[in-house]
Amino acid sequence: MADDPWAAFPIVQSAPSAAAPPAPSAAASSDDPWSAFPIVKSAADNASSPQQSTAEDIGLGSIRGPIKGAGELVGGISNLSGMMERGRTWLLTKGAEKLGLITPDHGDEIRGLVNTQQSGIDSDHITHYLLGLADKAGIGEPKTTAGQAAETVTSFLPGAAVLGGASSLRELPGALMKYGIIPGATSEAAGEATKGTAAEPYARVAGALAPATLGAGASQVARLANPVARSLEGLTPARAQMAQDLLDYSRQVGSPLASTEAVGYATNNATNMGNLQRVVENSPEGGAITRPFFAQRPDQVQDLGRATFDQITPPITNPYSVAPRVQAAAEGVMTEADKARSAAVRPLYMAADSDTVPMTEMQKFIGRVDDVIASDKTRLIAPKLQSFREALTNQETGEPITDIKNLDRARKFFRDEIAQPAYAQNAIPKEIGNQLGSLNNDLKDMMMQASPDFAAAKQRYQDITKSTVEPLQQSPTGQLANADSFETQAKILFDSNPLPGSHIAIGDAVRQIAARDPEAARQMVRMFVEKTFNKATKDLASGPNQAGAGKFAAAVAGDPQQALNLQAAITALPNGQTIWRAFSRAQDVLKAMGTRQPTGSQTAFNQQLAKRLESLGAIPDLAATVASPSRWLSYATDIYHRYAFGRNTAAMAQAMVSGDVRDLQRIASANPNSLQAQAALVGVLANEGARSQQSAGVQ
């Protein structure tokens, strides 16, 4: 057609691959539509060309770039058409194969034929021709990196000018910058990063599209590009040092933590490290590294636990003797308290011994006893009351006893007899006890009225009882004195739901037991923590228990008061402060192990991530992707998910099991909006594109 500027140039249907169009030779082939236009060798091929300065090279690149960009712009229409045709052919042939209309081999043959077909006026041929004209005009190919970069960047200007959306000359500079200079710069950076590899062409495409597509969702990409940074939010320098110290200690004692566990414990799970660790463990690449690491944990926990318990006391060889020894020690404490009370009041009682109750008062009292005896027609109460009367009477004179010393002896005898339990051999029936008890109390009142010293002694005794003896009887020590089994004793000292503020009394009890039988106290504490440890860490039906450490830590000190009681018991032992420091440090390690989430747990976070991973397929249709930048953003996001939570999980797992907290911080400190991060993300896209195309068999 007369209006077609390309009508004079015949177009063939087959040409060499567009990936690397050959330079026309001096003897042009008749099959080459460009043979009528001989092109001289480029300056890059001319070995005799004088050396150019960097500034000159940048100038040449800046001129050559727009020429190159114009060719790519004009030929882009043909390229897009060809890509769409190949995509359409792929869909049709695959559909035909599914329907059984053609065989897979036939489908491959058709797709291979379409892939090798190329229009003669694609962007590569047009660009090659225009650059040949530039070479003839002395605008040779840049030799320096700066010159080559200038060529790449300025090659985007023609497209930016035509397609940048500038409606006036005033808007043109902005369009050139947004759609020309910036995409050109990122494309060149990505290309240089992958130069000489299969990923280079895809890197340049991804780099060019990155500012427009990835930049449009910068906040989303930033979050995705650095999941470690998100997971470490809330980690202060002080907490980071605490985590590092704990990590170092765990390795020192042979029960190494993952760095993510140390961070989780040091921050009280204020970070998202647990979720990140679970995802890494669930991934094939990360799991291959973490599984052997955590498989050693059950044995390591056993070793740490036994070594810690050994610091309390050596392994117990006769566990059945522990409870009786503890009870005997507690009974000894109670006996000692009784003796101390008696010693405190003895001087007052001795001073009252010679005091007397008036004879007339005692005769009246004896008369009351006789009246009660006479009123008992059944003779059931009378015998015991007769014994009481006889004890208050001088057997030689028949007169009532009046001195405080002998009256108090008789009073105490019948008081103790009344107090005997019902099952005792000499227990007094309830009705007799009531009658006798009432008379005995009246006798005490008479004695107190008659002797100020006796009254003072009784008051002193009562005060000591209320202030010392009764609280001791109600305390853990008093309860231990009445407990004859280890289970009962363990509940008294280490109740899983203890009374608030009970740690002071617990410490006193263990200290009192230790003062009388130090080894029994040590063995009691060890037997409790070891018994709890054995239950928490026992093997499961599926194999060794990797979660036993956390279960033990929760069982032995699951709430703040329970932890205080345990600390009080251990520090009350001989050398208890030293033992507690070692025990507490081991507890920190075991608690940190407990922050590890079950690898199979399907939280909403994990389910969403799994859904993304499962939905990923081959690279999408390139023509449709280029036509819709939003699809590039979606594809970039999906590719990054696959990269960050798939291929990159191996590196993350390695940092977890053998790295430091500082390593996690360094990963997290990388700015996802920096040029390095953007270049890395573009490189991921390029490599993914190269792998996808190669696996699809695209030539």
Summary of the structure (lengths in Angstrom):
residues: 699
radius of gyration: 47.5
end to end distance: 33.7
largest distance: 161.4
contacts: 2200
relative contact order: 0.11
helix: 70%
strand: 1%
